[in-house]
Amino acid sequence: MAYKILIADDEEDILRMLKDYFELSGYLVYTADSGCSAIERIAVNPDIILLDINMPDMDGLSVCKRIRNHVNVPIVFLTAKVEEQDKINGFLLGGDDYITKPFSLEELGARVAAHLRREGRQKGTQKVRIAGELLIEYDTRRVFWGEKEIDLTRTEFDIVEILSLHKGQVFDKETIYEKLWGFDKDGSSNIITEHIRRIRTKFGRYCQKDVIETVWGVGYRWIM
């Protein structure tokens, strides 16, 4: 199976060049043109991240700080210039490597391959979704709003997982019920409505808007 690489850089030419190079090298490439979009794209669960330091909305160091405790993959910083203290700060935040622009594509490719060869790194990755202050750890079945953990029951988390992994897709009550308990479960799909209400109440303690939207007459969808 091909490795997945996430490349975040606000320079369109560099982003296109790196995407073309790594796709030709056999990688599945995901791109982001800002720090905020890089955080959102963590949901693809990359095996390695190339992160430009100098992005306008959120710099690469801030992105690294935001995701490092929840994403156990190599992070390689891309930067036009770097002072020794910047390198120290990056390593303290959990970065693994630096490469200075302009760089050789062959050197960058070799560094990426070397990080991926390190035994056990990719085995420890977690499947996560990050959207603003919201963080979902699917492997550990935990949900956080900022530093606060949202306490969900097993069924509530299952519903959050179903909806959030398919953002924007509408699920009716019957489909959610079947995914949770199968066709043979003796019960009513109307219980899903109550579970959704409880999920909204728990999220509402931290978030000003609903993360689950009701599509009247159809079902529910994840919107965050």
C-alpha positions as semicolon CSV with decimal commas, in nm:
position;residue;x (nm);y (nm);z (nm)
1;M;0,000;0,000;0,000
2;A;0,130;0,346;-0,092
3;Y;0,243;0,584;0,180
4;K;0,030;0,892;0,233
5;I;0,210;1,227;0,247
6;L;0,056;1,559;0,350
7;I;0,230;1,868;0,208
8;A;0,144;2,212;0,349
9;D;0,284;2,521;0,178
10;D;0,126;2,852;0,079
11;E;0,341;2,884;-0,234
12;E;0,138;2,735;-0,518
13;D;0,437;2,658;-0,741
14;I;0,619;2,467;-0,468
15;L;0,304;2,280;-0,371
16;R;0,245;2,171;-0,731
17;M;0,610;2,073;-0,781
18;L;0,617;1,860;-0,466
19;K;0,282;1,701;-0,546
20;D;0,400;1,600;-0,894
21;Y;0,733;1,467;-0,764
22;F;0,591;1,253;-0,485
23;E;0,305;1,120;-0,696
24;L;0,559;1,008;-0,957
25;S;0,747;0,843;-0,668
26;G;0,440;0,637;-0,580
27;Y;0,299;0,831;-0,285
28;L;-0,061;0,927;-0,221
29;V;-0,029;1,305;-0,195
30;Y;-0,258;1,540;-0,005
31;T;-0,199;1,913;-0,010
32;A;-0,289;2,216;0,201
33;D;-0,220;2,581;0,120
34;S;-0,244;2,711;0,477
35;G;-0,187;2,607;0,835
36;C;-0,558;2,585;0,907
37;S;-0,627;2,365;0,607
38;A;-0,329;2,145;0,704
39;I;-0,492;2,079;1,040
40;E;-0,819;1,986;0,870
41;R;-0,639;1,749;0,633
42;I;-0,491;1,553;0,922
43;A;-0,812;1,352;0,893
44;V;-0,658;1,167;0,594
45;N;-0,412;1,011;0,842
46;P;-0,086;1,078;0,655
47;D;0,226;0,870;0,714
48;I;0,448;1,181;0,698
49;I;0,394;1,557;0,690
50;L;0,595;1,822;0,503
51;L;0,518;2,151;0,675
52;D;0,620;2,496;0,556
53;I;0,709;2,718;0,851
54;N;0,615;3,055;0,699
55;M;0,244;3,036;0,627
56;P;0,030;3,347;0,680
57;D;-0,272;3,228;0,878
58;M;-0,096;2,979;1,108
59;D;0,275;2,909;1,085
60;G;0,418;2,561;1,067
61;L;0,547;2,566;1,425
62;S;0,196;2,644;1,552
63;V;0,051;2,365;1,340
64;C;0,308;2,122;1,478
65;K;0,230;2,226;1,835
66;R;-0,142;2,181;1,773
67;I;-0,122;1,830;1,629
68;R;0,189;1,667;1,775
69;N;0,029;1,511;2,083
70;H;-0,228;1,342;1,865
71;V;-0,040;1,256;1,546
72;N;0,259;1,026;1,576
73;V;0,413;1,062;1,230
74;P;0,734;1,229;1,110
75;I;0,709;1,605;1,055
76;V;0,964;1,768;0,822
77;F;0,975;2,148;0,824
78;L;1,029;2,337;0,499
79;T;1,175;2,685;0,541
80;A;1,344;2,958;0,335
81;K;1,580;3,036;0,620
82;V;1,632;2,903;0,967
83;E;1,829;3,017;1,270
84;E;1,967;2,772;1,524
85;Q;1,707;2,878;1,782
86;D;1,428;2,820;1,529
87;K;1,554;2,466;1,478
88;I;1,567;2,410;1,853
89;N;1,213;2,541;1,892
90;G;1,091;2,317;1,611
91;F;1,250;2,008;1,759
92;L;1,113;2,091;2,104
93;L;0,765;2,111;1,952
94;G;0,806;1,763;1,803
95;G;0,945;1,825;1,456
96;D;1,174;1,558;1,314
97;D;1,374;1,734;1,045
98;Y;1,438;2,059;0,856
99;I;1,513;2,122;0,493
100;T;1,599;2,468;0,364
101;K;1,458;2,621;0,045
102;P;1,570;2,600;-0,228
103;F;1,624;2,228;-0,189
104;S;1,698;1,929;-0,407
105;L;1,393;1,714;-0,473
106;E;1,613;1,405;-0,463
107;E;1,746;1,502;-0,118
108;L;1,398;1,571;0,013
109;G;1,273;1,242;-0,131
110;A;1,561;1,055;0,033
111;R;1,488;1,216;0,370
112;V;1,119;1,130;0,346
113;A;1,202;0,770;0,259
114;A;1,450;0,749;0,546
115;H;1,192;0,870;0,799
116;L;0,935;0,621;0,672
117;R;1,184;0,335;0,700
118;R;1,234;0,396;1,068
119;E;1,096;0,093;1,240
120;G;0,766;0,134;1,417
121;R;0,692;0,500;1,340
122;Q;0,399;0,440;1,109
123;K;0,272;0,157;1,331
124;G;0,203;0,405;1,607
125;T;-0,009;0,644;1,407
126;Q;-0,351;0,739;1,532
127;K;-0,662;0,798;1,328
128;V;-0,778;1,145;1,418
129;R;-0,994;1,432;1,299
130;I;-0,919;1,793;1,389
131;A;-1,155;2,079;1,311
132;G;-1,088;2,403;1,495
133;E;-1,100;2,327;1,867
134;L;-1,255;1,986;1,808
135;L;-1,035;1,677;1,810
136;I;-1,159;1,319;1,769
137;E;-0,926;1,027;1,842
138;Y;-1,092;0,730;1,674
139;D;-0,845;0,469;1,798
140;T;-0,879;0,570;2,162
141;R;-1,247;0,667;2,121
142;R;-1,197;1,005;2,287
143;V;-1,330;1,349;2,190
144;F;-1,184;1,683;2,300
145;W;-1,287;2,045;2,270
146;G;-0,962;2,231;2,325
147;E;-0,818;2,081;2,643
148;K;-1,159;1,959;2,767
149;E;-1,261;1,600;2,707
150;I;-1,625;1,545;2,606
151;D;-1,758;1,241;2,789
152;L;-1,956;1,028;2,544
153;T;-2,116;0,692;2,595
154;R;-2,015;0,404;2,369
155;T;-2,320;0,447;2,146
156;E;-2,281;0,825;2,132
157;F;-1,920;0,789;2,018
158;D;-2,024;0,530;1,758
159;I;-2,271;0,779;1,612
160;V;-2,012;1,057;1,615
161;E;-1,769;0,823;1,438
162;I;-2,019;0,725;1,168
163;L;-2,116;1,084;1,092
164;S;-1,778;1,257;1,129
165;L;-1,593;1,011;0,905
166;H;-1,841;1,103;0,630
167;K;-1,865;1,479;0,671
168;G;-2,148;1,627;0,465
169;Q;-2,313;1,293;0,390
170;V;-2,672;1,256;0,511
171;F;-2,765;0,943;0,709
172;D;-3,123;0,859;0,793
173;K;-3,213;0,711;1,131
174;E;-3,259;0,363;0,991
175;T;-2,911;0,357;0,833
176;I;-2,745;0,474;1,154
177;Y;-2,941;0,215;1,352
178;E;-2,836;-0,065;1,117
179;K;-2,469;0,042;1,130
180;L;-2,482;0,032;1,510
181;W;-2,679;-0,285;1,572
182;G;-2,740;-0,458;1,240
183;F;-3,062;-0,566;1,071
184;D;-3,160;-0,821;1,335
185;K;-3,159;-0,590;1,637
186;D;-3,504;-0,576;1,795
187;G;-3,582;-0,210;1,856
188;S;-3,684;0,121;1,705
189;S;-3,466;0,353;1,501
190;N;-3,636;0,643;1,682
191;I;-3,386;0,592;1,964
192;I;-3,128;0,753;1,732
193;T;-3,310;1,085;1,771
194;E;-3,256;1,074;2,147
195;H;-2,890;0,983;2,111
196;I;-2,839;1,274;1,870
197;R;-3,008;1,508;2,118
198;R;-2,774;1,396;2,396
199;I;-2,467;1,435;2,174
200;R;-2,571;1,790;2,086
201;T;-2,625;1,873;2,452
202;K;-2,276;1,751;2,545
203;F;-2,109;1,935;2,257
204;G;-2,319;2,242;2,333
205;R;-2,141;2,287;2,664
206;Y;-1,830;2,386;2,470
207;C;-1,938;2,475;2,115
208;Q;-2,170;2,759;2,014
209;K;-2,305;2,578;1,708
210;D;-2,426;2,226;1,633
211;V;-2,177;1,981;1,486
212;I;-2,466;1,764;1,365
213;E;-2,721;1,916;1,131
214;T;-3,076;1,787;1,093
215;V;-3,185;1,758;0,731
216;W;-3,558;1,765;0,783
217;G;-3,741;1,464;0,649
218;V;-3,413;1,295;0,555
219;G;-3,170;1,249;0,844
220;Y;-2,850;1,386;0,994
221;R;-2,510;1,498;0,873
222;W;-2,180;1,611;1,026
223;I;-2,096;1,970;0,937
224;M;-1,773;2,047;1,128
